[in-house]
Each structure stands twice: as structure tokens, then as C-alpha cells.
């Protein structure tokens, strides 16, 4: 237990350090990473006896120094490449309203396209299931998820070049675009009600392909994109010298309280009926990664090839090209912890396994510099249309930080699929949106 308390105390200090260096920016990448680790560590402490946790100082050291490496990477990039942290920066107040015009027929086409793709995917899934239409949909979704997981374990998955897979990526991309446009209309008070309703509908439809795999990850990814997009656009309107952090902390607590029951009860709708209580079920998702990282450090698994866990999607492509063996490390081994079991190990397990002690820090610093480049170089203190495409890109990547205390999402983000997804988001933006600036006075 003492190791967990030390971990929590050092995480608090790291949060204060990151919060101070970011200019009290609650949504800065390093600050959000600290918040998520504080949340997961707190849940682990609450369940310490139930999970029979004897936390090692080695595991606590690796997590805290890993977080520190992320902060250092972010600060290094800001200082040397953004020329920040060298004195007072400009506020970034805007004198013009950015308007993203969308012709109604284009949104209608997008809605029809998304519905057709989802219907085609659903029909194909029903036809391929053993029970067909006689089976419950939630059972079909759960079976589909189990089959996909079994394929990943057995073969490492294959490079999916099917038409359906690419069309579904367009559906996902439409959700991210509508999220951004909805937020802009909401904050700048420029969108018509009918247009806003269409954006809500597109966002809802865009997560349906994920629901068909009995998964909720795409919902969480879209929610995290919405969260950071609102924060950024609000500051673009009000000015970056205005502070929204404390309001976001309050709203975050409210969202967490409301979201936990929704997350729990949605599992049954997807054919994954929980056998545990609400608190135990959510605790496994939020806090088990802290204990499992501790168990991994005490008893690591052998490495077959460099990058087999962190760069799973890259190795999948290399295997497709005949350049290396297949990796089957998308889903990690399940470990027991007292009354439950899980297979998530925080942001740091995969790079530690793949690249060793120092390699983990290098990998972490590189990811931190990527986020620092996107947020501090391309978005913060930039206005309107100059930052629009970067906000879209950043919104897509932000779940990598939101999920950092639970898992390492490089398996998804460092991939050809991400490149295709980003291209589709930007192409949809090019097709759907006409951007202009309105010089009329803006109420602040």
C-alpha cells in the first residue's frame, strides 16, 4: 500500500508542475495525462485490499519518471520550437468571427451515405451470424467482437483492404467533422437549429459501426474530441488569456459521475452483461491498469521482436509485405488481481516491453513532442481558419492522452489506418465546408 501512496503523492506533484508550466491550462497534454493517472491511482488505492495490491517502488518509479519524461518532452518542444516559456505570450484574442458554411444538401448526402454504409454493414453481419435474424442484435454484436478478438490472438490480424472497411472509415470521419462544426456553431452562435440537429444525427450514426463490434471505444474517442474542440474554440473566441480550467474541472467531475452509470449499463445493451457491481466493474476499467503494470514489472513476459506491442499495426503492414514475422500482441495477456482480472497496463507497459528502460522514455518523449507540436505550435494562440484542420487532427488524437492511464493506444494511432482516417477527415472538410471570416463585432 505504501508504494501506491508514494505513487499518488508524486503524481500530485507532477500535476502541479505540469499545470504551472502550461500556464494553468487544464487541457494541455501533460496536465491531462497527470489527471488521468491521478484518477486511476486513486481507484487502485480504493481497491487495494480487494485486489491484494502490494505495490513495488520500482513500478511507482517507472510510472512517475515516465510521466515526468512526457512533461519534459512537452516543455522541451515548447521552449526550443515554439519559443514559449521565454516570457509573456500574446493573448490571442480574435476580432473576427470564423464562420464555417455548410450547404444543407451536402449534409443530407453525408447522412444518406452514412445510413447506407451502416445498413449494409449490419445486414452483412446478420447474414454471417449463425442465428441470422432470429438472434438478438446485442448477442450478434458480442459474437462479432469475440470472433475479431480470436482472430487477433490467432493471426495478429490482417491488413484490411476491403471496401466495407474503407467506407466505415468515412462514416467515422463524418462524426469527427460534425463534432467540430457543431462546437463552432454552438460557441459562435451562428448555426441554424436544423443544421445542428443534422450534426448530432451524424455523430450518433458515426459510432454505430463500433457498436456493432460491441465496443464503446469510438464513442469515447468522439467524446474526447468534442471535449478538446469545445475548449479550443471557446478560447479562440474569448482569447487564450481567459481561463476555462476551473469550469472544466467542475464539469469533468459532473460528467464522470453521470458517465459511470451510462458506461456500466451500456454493456448489457451490447451483449456484454456485467457480472460485477457498478463500482467493481468501473474500477476494473479505471484502476486495474495501475496494478497490472505492477504485476508486469514483477513478472514480465518475454519479447519476441522489437516493437511487437507498441508498433503492432506497423508490424502488421510489414508482415503483409513479407518483411517480418506477425505480431499477436494487440491484446495483452490477462492477469488476475484479487477478485478480478484485466489486460490493460497503462501508457508505459508496451514501450517498456518493446524498447527497454531507456527506450520507454525516448518513446514517451517523442509522443509528448508530437502533442506539443499539434497543440502549442499549430493550435494555441492561433485563430480560426488557420488552426481549423489542426483542431480536427488534434481532436482525433486526443483520446491517446485521455486513455493514457489505462492503456497505450499507439497500436491504433501509429498505423496506416490513422493516415487514411486523417485524410478522409480533411477531404470531407474540404468537400463539406466553406470557411470565411465575418468582420462584424463579436460579443465576448
HELIX and SHEET records of a PDB file:
HELIX    1   1 UNK A    2  UNK A   21  1                                  20    
HELIX    2   2 UNK A   29  UNK A   46  1                                  18    
HELIX    3   3 UNK A   57  UNK A   80  1                                  24    
HELIX    4   4 UNK A  104  UNK A  128  1                                  25    
HELIX    5   5 UNK A  132  UNK A  134  5                                   3    
HELIX    6   6 UNK A  137  UNK A  155  1                                  19    
HELIX    7   7 UNK A  163  UNK A  188  1                                  26    
HELIX    8   8 UNK A  193  UNK A  206  1                                  14    
HELIX    9   9 UNK A  208  UNK A  211  1                                   4    
HELIX   10  10 UNK A  217  UNK A  238  1                                  22    
HELIX   11  11 UNK A  245  UNK A  269  1                                  25    
HELIX   12  12 UNK A  278  UNK A  298  1                                  21    
HELIX   13  13 UNK A  312  UNK A  320  1                                   9    
HELIX   14  14 UNK A  348  UNK A  372  1                                  25    
HELIX   15  15 UNK A  373  UNK A  377  3                                   5    
HELIX   16  16 UNK A  384  UNK A  386  5                                   3    
HELIX   17  17 UNK A  388  UNK A  397  1                                  10    
HELIX   18  18 UNK A  399  UNK A  402  1                                   4    
HELIX   19  19 UNK A  410  UNK A  413  1                                   4    
HELIX   20  20 UNK A  416  UNK A  432  1                                  17    
SHEET    1   A 2 UNK A  97  UNK A 102  0                                        
SHEET    2   A 2 UNK A 433  UNK A 438 -1                                        
SHEET    1   B 2 UNK A 335  UNK A 337  0                                        
SHEET    2   B 2 UNK A 340  UNK A 342 -1                                        
END                                                                             
